[in-house]
């Protein structure tokens, strides 16, 4: 961690840079994987499983028996935690259901906008060292609320050749229709183009490593839509003298432990506080099971001291963090000035972990400064808006001249004629 004290504005852009992708061949290799899956379907998935993992999955599609078995491997305490979290997530996302718009914009001109669900969605759930069963809740629950017709889920197998039981239990609990034991870029390709076993979806959701992220970006160009561009996890903590150093350090480490490419930023108003929080970070990191990953992430992270509130707000908006924790005396006022962020956490007793699991908000959020233009996943992510219109003869009389004048100005005679021929109907 490097400390920057009152950096000049000309330095800010470099301080907001994310860790660079150190593997320039990823895009090329992912392109090859996608082409293989698109061409050879299930055969390519099996070959890639052998090449990458050194083993074949028992079956691409997880059976009902395997789902039942997974339920038996989950403790009652974890099942209850999943239930409580799911209830909160469900309540918050149900409240987001948009209403139909149905109105007359002019006499005899009725315009309607109605929300309709995306029919088939694909969810990617990372496995590896931290199988994110919580992401199943964050994606499958709003998909069900929206009314998506078919929900498919892909997740890689662990070292035992199986998807993590907690992921399988969460999938069944949330009503996922199809679960497939396939991960990486090949899973994204399978959902984007379809194979003999895996049906093509209309939109892909979910986080992943650089291989998964690159695959999502490539297929979104011509095959399927995706939830958002996404990269490594990140958090910014804004703190002043009212913050507890141990809490701030814990929040920084909660993101640093995600992986060595994660990034954490501390933005505080005094050098003494920055050093106190740094000392807490070094004390707490000794107790982490994923300390090695956290240490690597901290090497790319920064502590920044700024004494002026306006500078703090401007710097935070420039960085556009995935997660922003505000532990200051004027936290609510400060939050009102933040416009570029995935999700905000206010006060000493609102850890980012709450949003990751159980408060009710969605944890699938824009990273890598995409919060400048993208929202996190919400109910709208699973919906489309269709417009419908009906114009009476009287309504067309009212706006017909407007339409014809505008069409003529654009040189589109047929557009104008489509109105004129109707208005002159009685004259024929």
N, C-alpha and C positions, 0 to 999 in steps of 0.2 A: 504494500500500500504506500502510495506516495502522497505527501501532503502539499497542497497548493494554498498559499495564503494571499487573499485578495488578488486573484489573477486578473490581468487586463482583459477587456472584452475581445481583443484580437486573438487571445489564447483560447477562448471558450470552445470554438469549433473543434480544436484538437483534443480538448478535454472531454468532449462529448462523443468522440469516436469509439465505436465498439471494437472488440477484439477482431482482428482480421482473420479470414479463412486462410489457414496455412496450407491447405491442400488444393492446388490449382487443377488437379485432374479429376476432382469429384464430378463436375458437370459432365465431362466426357464419359466417365464410367457409368454414371446414372443414365445418360442417353442410350448407351449400349444395352443396359438392363431393360429399359423401357421398350426398346425395339424388339428385344428377344421375347418379352412377355406378350407384346402386341402381336408378334408373328406366331409364336408357338404355344401360347396359353399355359395350361397346366403343366405341360412337359417342361417349359422353361422354368416355371416355379419350382418344380422338383429338382431340376439340374442346378439351379441357383442355390437351393437349400443345401445340396451336397457340396457345392463349391465354396459357399460362404460359411455355413454352419457345420459342415462335415457329417450331416445326417438328414434323413428324410423325416418329415412329420408323419405320424401314424395315419393321419388323414387331413386333408386341407380343411374340410368342414368339421367343426367340433360337434359331436353327437349330443343328443339329449342326455344320454347316460353319463357322459363326461361332465356335463353341466350339473347334473344331480350329484355326482361324486364330489365336485368342487364345493358344493354347498355343505357337504358333510365335513369338509376340511377347514371350514371357517369357524372361528370361535363365536360363541353367543355374544360376547362383548363387541366384536367387530361388526357382527350383523346388526346389532343395535345402533352402533355408531353410523353405519351406512344408512339405516332407516331414518335416523334423526337428520343427518345431512341431506338425504334425498327429500325429506319433507320440506326443509327450508328452501332448497333449490327449486323444488316444484312450486311452492307458494310464490316465490319472487318472480319466477318466469311466467306463471299463469297470469300474474298482474300485468304482464307486458303485452297481452293479446290485443292487437289493434282493432279498432272498430271499423265497420264498413262506412265509407263516405258515399252518401246518396243525396244529390242536391240538384236544383235547377240553377245553372249559371246565368241563364237568361230565360224569359218566358218561352216554354215549349222546348227547351234544350236541357235534357237531363243527363248528368254525368255521374258515374258510379266508380268507385275504387273499392275492390274487395280483396282481402288477403286470402291466398290459397297456399297450401303446403307444397313444398318441393316433394316430388313423389318418392324418389329413391335416394337415400343419403348413405355415405360411407364414412365410418368413424375409424380413425387410426389411433391406437392406444400403444404408447411405447412400452417396451419390456425391459430387458437388460437388468442393470443393477437396481433400478427402481421402477417396478411395474406400476403404472399410474392408474390404479382402479378408480381413483377419484375422478379422473377425466371421463370415464364411462358415464358417471352421474352427470357431469357438466354438459355432455353432448347428447346422450340418449334421452334424458328427461325433457329438455326443450324440444327435441325432435318428436317425441310422443305427444307433447302438449300441442305442438303445431299441427299434428295430424299427418305426418309423413307416412306414406303407405308402406314402405319397406326400409328397415334400418339394418345395415350390414356393418360388421365390425371386424377389423383385422388387427392382430397383435402377434408379435413373435414369440416363439417358444423359449423357455429358459433352458438351463443346462440339462434339466431332466427331460427335455423334449416336449414339455407341456406349457401351455399358457398358464400364467400364475393363477392359482385358484381364486384369489380375490377379484381378479379381472373377470373371470368366468361367472362368479357369483353376482357381481354387480351387473353384468350384461343380462343375466337371466332376471334379476330383480327389476331391472328397468324395462324389460320387454323387448330387448334386441331380437330381431328376427333371425339373423344368420351370423354366426361367429366363425371366423376362419383363422387357422394357425399359419399365418404368413406375415412376415415383417419386412422392414426396410423399403427401399425404392421399388422393389418388385411388388409389394403389397399395394402401393399407390398406383402402379401401372395396371395391376389386375383390376382394381376398382374403377380406374379411368376408362379402360378399354373392354373389360370383361374377358373371362376365360370360360372354359367348359364348366368349371365349378363355381366360379364367382361372377355374379351378374354385374353388368356395368351400372354405375350409379350416376346421379345427376350432379352431385356436389360432394366434395371430400372435406372432412373436418379433422382437426387433431394436430397436436404437436409432434415433434420428432427431431432426430439428429440432423446433421447437415445433408445426409443422403436422402432422408425423407423430405426435408424441406426443399431441396433442389428438385426432387422428383415432382413434388406438388407444383412448383413453379413451372416446370417444363410441360406437364400435362395440362395445366390451366390455359396454355396458349391455344389449344385446339381440340381438347377432348372433353373437358369437364371444368366446372368452376370449383374454387376452393374457398375456405373460410377467410383466410387472410395470409399475407406473407408472414413468416414467423422465423425467429432465430433463437439463440440461447437465452435463457431466463435472465432477468435483471431486476434490480430494485434500487430506488433512490430513497434515502432517509433524510428528511429535513428536521434538524433538532436545534433547540436552544436550551437555556438553563433549566427549563421546566421538564426536560426529558430525562429519563433514567438511562444512564450510560449502559447498564447491563441489558436493558430492553433493546436499545438501539443496536448494540453489538449482536444480540441474538437474532434480530431481524436481518442484519447484513449477512450473517452466517447461514440463515435459512435459505437464502438464494444462492450463496456461494457454494453450498454443498450439492447443488443440482449437477454441476459439472465444471470441468476446468475452463470451459469457454463462457461460463456465466460472468456477469459483471455486477458489481455493487458500487454505489456512489454515496458517500456521506457528504451532506451539505449542511454546515453548521456555522454559528456566528462567533465562535471563539476558538483560539488555538488550544486553550486548556481543555475545553470540552472534546475537541478532536482527539487529543492525546489520551484523555480518560477513556473514550470509547475504543480507541485503538488498543489500549491495555486490556480492556474487557474482551475484545475480539481474540487477542492472543491467549488470554486465560481460558475462555470458553472453547476455543478450537481444539485444545488438548483433549477434550472429552468426546469429540465427535467421531463416530464410526467412519465417516466419509471425510476425515480431516485432510487427506491427501488431495482430494478434489477441491476442497475449499481453499487450501493453500494456493493451488494453481490459479484459481479464480481471483484470489486477492492480489496476485501479482499484476493483474490487468485492471485493478480497481483503484479508485481515487478518493481521497478525503479532501474536500474543498472548504475553505473558510471564507465566508462573505459576511460582512457586518451590516450591509444595507438590504432591507427587505425587498426593494425593487430589483436589486441584482439577483437575489435568491429566486424570485418569481421568474425573471427573464431567463436565468440559467436553467431552471427546471423545465420551462416551456421549450427551450432549445433542445435539451436532452430528450424530452418526450419519453419518460420511462414507462415500462410495462407496469410496474407497481410503484406507487409513491406513498410513503409513510410520512405523515406530518405530525411531529411531536413538538409542538410549540404552544406558547401561551395564546397566540392568535390563530390557532389552527384552522378554524372554520372560515375566518376572513381570508386567510392565505389560500385556502382551497378554492374559494370563489374566483381567484385570479389565475388558477391553473387551467389551461385549455387543452394542453397536449399531454395526455396520459391515458393509460389503459384502465387502471383502477386506483382509487385513492383510499387510504386508511388513516383515520383521524384519531389522534389521542394516544396516550401511553398504553391503553389497554385494548388496542385494536391491532393485533399482529397480522402481518400479511398471511400467515398460516390460516387464519380464519377464513379468508377469501379463497384460499386453496382448497378448503375442505367443506366447511359447514355453515357459514353465515348465510348463504343463499345466492350471493352474486356468482357470476361465472368466472372461472379462472383461465379460460382460453382467451388470451389477450395479445394485442400487437406488441412486438418487440422491435429492436433495431431502429428506433425512431419512427416506425410506421404509425405510431399514435398521432402523428401530425395529420394523418388522413384516414385512418381506419379505426373502427370500433372493435371492442372485444365481441366474442360470440354472445348473442342474445336471441330472444325468440324470433326477431325479424330475420336472423340468419337462416332460419329454416322455412321462411315464407317468401312468396312472390306477391307482388301487387298487380292485379289485373284491372284495367279500366274498361268500362262499358258505357256506351252512350246511346241515347235515343232522342231523335229530333222529330218533332211533329211538323206538319206542313206549315203551320203558323210560325214555329220556331225557325224553320229554314228561311221563311220570308224575312224574319228579323235579322239573321246573321249572314244571309246569302250574299249581299252586296260586299260585306267585309271580306268574305272568303274569296270572291271573284277578284276584288281589287288587289288583295295580297298575292293571289296566284298569278295575276297578270304581271305584277311587278317583278315576280321571280321568273317570268317567261315560261310558265307551265300552263299552257292553254287547255290541256285536257283536264287539269284540276278545276279550272274555272268552268269548263263546259259541264263537268259532272254536277255542278250546282245549277248552272243556267238551264240545262235541259229539264230539270225538275221544276224550276220556277216557271218555265214556259209551257208546262204540260197542258194547262187549260186553254192555251192559245192555239194548240194544234187541232 
